[in-house]
């Protein structure tokens, strides 16, 4: 099953993590590959909390940060080619991991990687064309191409209605915006 979480509202990665928790709770393995977010600590590093459980110690959840940061913004000084190479490496890693025994694989911010032109939508779609029926894959990120939504078995658009950042409120420890 292919699931797409997209839209300008908050909650795409959070929804995929909810699916991850449910999957691990059923004793299955989950892999999350991040395409844009860099090596810094973020809310997704909740694995540190789950790491105290026997399930996580046995490898039920794995987070792989393969992005180099936010392309062209937030002080990014890396050449675009570096970001393109990182995205291609992340997609190749996904293809390899599809053969492993992960029940759920999350491609976090892959939609953004495509919308920024770091990856072609065709090569991402090609990677899930023969998705085994027992596997679940989630694409997250703003700007999912229509082709991703058409291919998806389930697609959800997060719509921003109100956000504290619009009133000057910065991210807090309990919640990243």
C-alpha positions as CSV (number, residue, x, y, z in Angstrom):
1,X,0.0,0.0,0.0
2,X,1.3,3.5,-0.9
3,X,0.2,6.3,1.4
4,X,0.8,10.0,0.6
5,X,0.7,12.7,3.3
6,X,0.9,16.2,1.7
7,X,-0.3,19.7,2.0
8,X,0.8,23.0,3.6
9,X,-0.5,22.2,7.1
10,X,1.4,20.7,9.9
11,X,1.2,17.0,10.6
12,X,2.6,15.0,7.6
13,X,5.6,13.6,9.4
14,X,3.7,13.4,12.6
15,X,1.0,11.3,10.9
16,X,3.6,8.9,9.5
17,X,5.2,8.6,12.9
18,X,1.8,7.7,14.3
19,X,1.6,4.9,11.7
20,X,5.1,3.9,12.8
21,X,4.1,3.6,16.4
22,X,1.1,1.5,15.5
23,X,3.2,-0.8,13.3
24,X,5.9,-1.3,16.0
25,X,3.1,-1.9,18.5
26,X,2.0,-4.8,16.3
27,X,5.5,-6.2,16.5
28,X,6.5,-5.2,12.9
29,X,9.6,-3.3,11.7
30,X,9.6,0.3,10.5
31,X,12.3,2.2,8.6
32,X,12.1,6.0,8.2
33,X,14.4,7.6,5.6
34,X,14.7,11.4,5.7
35,X,15.3,13.1,2.3
36,X,15.7,16.7,3.3
37,X,16.1,17.1,7.0
38,X,19.8,17.1,8.0
39,X,21.8,15.5,10.8
40,X,20.7,17.9,13.5
41,X,18.4,16.7,16.4
42,X,14.7,17.0,15.7
43,X,11.4,15.8,17.0
44,X,11.8,12.7,14.9
45,X,14.6,11.6,17.2
46,X,11.9,10.3,19.5
47,X,13.6,7.0,18.9
48,X,15.7,7.9,21.9
49,X,12.6,7.5,24.0
50,X,11.4,4.4,22.3
51,X,15.0,3.0,22.6
52,X,14.3,2.2,26.2
53,X,11.9,-0.5,25.2
54,X,12.9,-4.0,24.3
55,X,11.2,-3.7,20.9
56,X,13.4,-0.8,19.8
57,X,16.5,-2.4,21.1
58,X,15.8,-5.3,18.8
59,X,15.5,-3.0,15.8
60,X,11.8,-2.5,15.3
61,X,12.3,1.2,14.4
62,X,15.2,2.7,12.5
63,X,15.6,6.4,11.5
64,X,18.1,7.1,8.7
65,X,18.9,10.8,8.1
66,X,20.1,11.2,4.6
67,X,19.3,14.8,3.8
68,X,21.8,17.6,4.1
69,X,19.4,20.3,5.2
70,X,16.9,22.7,3.7
71,X,18.0,23.4,0.2
72,X,18.8,27.1,-0.4
73,X,17.2,28.4,2.9
74,X,18.0,28.7,6.6
75,X,21.7,29.5,5.9
76,X,22.3,26.5,3.6
77,X,25.6,27.0,1.8
78,X,26.0,23.6,0.2
79,X,26.1,23.3,-3.6
80,X,22.8,22.1,-5.1
81,X,24.6,19.1,-6.5
82,X,25.4,17.9,-3.0
83,X,21.7,17.9,-2.2
84,X,20.9,16.1,-5.4
85,X,23.4,13.4,-4.7
86,X,22.1,13.0,-1.1
87,X,18.5,12.6,-2.5
88,X,19.6,10.0,-5.0
89,X,21.5,8.1,-2.4
90,X,18.4,8.1,-0.1
91,X,16.3,6.7,-3.0
92,X,18.8,4.0,-3.8
93,X,18.9,3.1,-0.1
94,X,15.1,2.8,-0.1
95,X,15.1,0.5,-3.1
96,X,17.7,-1.7,-1.4
97,X,15.7,-1.7,1.9
98,X,12.5,-2.8,0.0
99,X,14.0,-6.2,-0.2
100,X,14.5,-6.3,3.6
101,X,11.8,-7.3,6.2
102,X,10.5,-3.8,7.0
103,X,6.7,-3.7,7.2
104,X,6.5,0.1,6.8
105,X,9.0,2.4,5.1
106,X,8.5,6.1,5.4
107,X,10.1,8.4,2.8
108,X,10.1,11.6,4.8
109,X,10.0,14.8,2.7
110,X,10.4,12.8,-0.6
111,X,7.6,15.0,-2.0
112,X,9.8,18.1,-1.3
113,X,12.8,16.5,-2.9
114,X,10.8,16.0,-6.0
115,X,9.3,19.5,-6.0
116,X,12.8,21.0,-5.6
117,X,14.0,19.0,-8.6
118,X,16.4,16.9,-6.6
119,X,14.7,13.8,-7.8
120,X,12.5,13.1,-10.8
121,X,9.0,12.1,-9.9
122,X,9.3,9.3,-12.5
123,X,12.2,7.7,-10.7
124,X,10.4,7.8,-7.4
125,X,7.2,6.3,-8.9
126,X,9.4,3.6,-10.6
127,X,10.7,2.6,-7.2
128,X,7.2,1.7,-6.0
129,X,5.8,0.3,-9.2
130,X,6.1,-3.3,-8.0
131,X,5.5,-2.7,-4.4
132,X,5.0,-6.1,-2.6
133,X,1.5,-6.4,-1.2
134,X,2.7,-6.9,2.3
135,X,4.7,-3.7,2.3
136,X,3.5,-0.2,3.3
137,X,5.2,2.9,2.1
138,X,4.5,6.5,3.1
139,X,5.6,9.5,1.1
140,X,5.5,12.8,3.2
141,X,6.1,16.4,2.3
142,X,4.4,19.4,0.8
143,X,3.7,19.6,-2.9
144,X,3.2,15.9,-3.8
145,X,2.8,15.7,-7.5
146,X,-0.5,14.6,-8.9
147,X,1.1,11.4,-10.1
148,X,1.9,10.4,-6.6
149,X,-1.6,11.0,-5.5
150,X,-3.0,9.1,-8.4
151,X,-0.7,6.1,-7.6
152,X,-1.5,6.2,-3.9
153,X,-3.9,3.8,-2.3
154,X,-4.5,6.5,0.4
155,X,-3.7,10.2,0.2
156,X,-4.3,12.9,2.8
157,X,-3.8,16.6,2.4
158,X,-3.0,18.5,5.6
159,X,-4.5,22.0,5.4
160,X,-3.3,24.8,7.6
161,X,-6.1,26.7,9.2
162,X,-4.2,28.4,12.0
163,X,-0.5,28.3,13.1
164,X,1.2,30.0,16.0
165,X,4.3,30.8,13.8
166,X,2.0,33.3,11.9
167,X,1.7,35.3,15.1
168,X,5.5,35.3,15.8
169,X,5.5,32.2,18.1
170,X,8.7,30.2,17.6
171,X,9.0,26.4,18.1
172,X,9.0,25.0,21.6
173,X,10.5,21.9,23.0
174,X,7.2,19.9,23.1
175,X,6.2,20.8,19.6
176,X,8.3,21.7,16.5
177,X,6.6,23.9,13.9
